[in-house]
Amino acid sequence: MNTIKRNSTALMASFILMMVVIFVLNGALTKSVEAAENQNFPMPVSVNALMVTMIDHSAHYIWDYAALEDRMLEDEWLAVEYYSIQLAAAGPLMTLGGTGELDNTWAMSPQWLSSAMDMTNAAMKSLNAARLQDKTLLETAGDELLDSCLACHRSFKPDIPTEGVIHDPLYDQLYHLFQREGAL
């Protein structure tokens, strides 16, 4: 009987200790979640800056490698993978708004969210094409990416072309390092 009483007491003490630990962890997790939800971390740049320096730049690699008429090299597939990842991540970034005059208004628009998702989906298709080294899939992804860019510009920036706003000063120089002789 003494053994049963000791085991019952030890079981009860373990149960109480476990409940205290759960209670403390629950409180700590609740505070962490509340802090994360209340955090205000705004986009520090304009959507236009994001478009020109990240989205446009990355999209060109996908479009131009998709246009190559001969077999792509391993490092070209790696470049497509790299820039596809950037584009896929840029879609959600676009939905955060930015410092531009209309950025936060656009970010609240369901059509803006749809355009960002379309771009991300095309980028994921491009990423899949790179990983499979599937040129036909890359061409399809490039076409879908172009469609998403043009549709977004028609809706939100009809007077601004999808090209030539600004580019990194070294953009053309760096970009042409990837060109092979006779290609493009």
N, C-alpha and C positions, 0 to 999 in steps of 0.2 A: 504494500500500500504506500509505503514511503517513497518508493521509486516512481510510482504513478504520480504522486503529488509533486515530486521534484520535476518530472518531465512536464507536467501540466504547468507548473510555475515557469519553467524555462521556455515553454512554448508560448505562454501568455506574454512573458517579457520580450521575447523575439517579435511577437506580433505587435506589441506596443511600440517597440523600437522601429520596426518597419513602417508603421503608420506615421511616426514622427518624421522619419526620413522622407517618406512620400509627401507629407504636408510641407516640409521645408523645400523640397525640390519643386513642388507645384508652385509655391510662392515665388521662387527664383525664376522659374520658366515664365510665369505670368508677367513678372516685371520685365524680363527680356523681350517678350513679345510686345508688350505695351510700348517699350522704348523704341523698338524697331518700327512699329506702326506710327508712332508720333514723330519719327525722324523726318526732317525736311532736308532733302539732299537734291537741290534743283540742278537741272542740266546747265553747265556753265558756259555753253556756247550756243550759237544759233543753229537752227535746223539747216540753214543754207551752208554754214561752215561744215557741218556734218556731211551734207550732200556732196559738196565739192571735194573735200579732202579725203573722204572715206568711201562714200557710196559710188560716186562717179568714177573715181580712180580704180576701185576694185572691180566695178562692172566692166571696165574696158579690158581688163585681163581676160575675163570670161568671154566677152564678145570676140576679142581678137584671136584668142586661142581656138575658139569654136570655128572661126573662119579659116584657120590654117587648112590648106589643101592636102598636106602630107601628114604622115604619122607624127604624133606628138611624142616628144622626148620625156623621160622620167621627170626631169626638173621642171618641165612645163606643166605636167600634171600636178606636181607639188605646188607650183605657183597658183594654179586654179583652185586647189584645195585651200590654200592659205587665204586667198581673196574671197572664196565662197564663205569661209568661216566669218570673215569680217562683215560681209554683206548680211549673212544670217543674223549676226548680232546687231547690226545697224537698224534692222526693222524695229525691234523693241525700243531701241534708243530713240527712234523718231517719235514714238508715242509719248515720250516724256516732256515734249515741248522744248522750249529753249529760250534764248535771249532775244530772238527776233521779234519784230512787232506783232506778227500774226501767229507765231509758233504755238503759243498755248491755246489759242482758239482752234487752230488746226488739230492739235492733239486731242481735243474733245470731240472731234467729228467722227462719226462712225465710218464715213467714207475714207478718212485719213487712216484710221485703224485698219480698214480693209486693204488699203494700198500698202501699208507697212507689212501686213501679213502676206500679201501677194509677193512682195519683194523677198521676204524671208523664205517663203515656199520655193520660189525660183532659185534662190541661193542654196537651199538644202538639196534641191534637185541637182544643181551644179556640183555641190560637194559629193553627192552620191556618184555622179558621173566621173569625178576625179578619182574617187576611191576604186571605182570599177574600171577606170580608164576606158570609158564608153563615149566615143566621140559623138554618136548620134544623140545620146542623152544630153551631152553638153550643148549641142546645137539647140535642142528643144528648150533646155534651161535658159540659154541665152535669149531665145525668142520670147519666152515668158517673162524674163527679166526686163527686156526692152518694152514689152507691152505694159508691165506694171509701172515703169518709169513714165512712159508717155501718158498713160491714163491719169496718173497722179498730177503731172504737169498740166494736163488739160483741165483738171478740176481745180487745182490750187494755185498754179502759176502759169496761166495761159499766155502771158506776154513775155515770159522768160524762157529762153530755149533750155533744153536739157544739157546743153554744152556751153563751155567757154566763159562761165561767170568769172571764176578765178581758178588757177591751178597752182600747186606747189611750184616754185621756180625751177626745181630740178625734175619736175614731173616728166617732161618730154625726154630729157636726157636719160633719166633712169628707166623710163618706159622702153625706150629703144634699145636698151641693153639686152632686153629679152627677145628682140627680134632676131630671127635667123636670116641669113643671106637668101634673098629670093622669095622670102615669105612676106605676106601682107603687102 
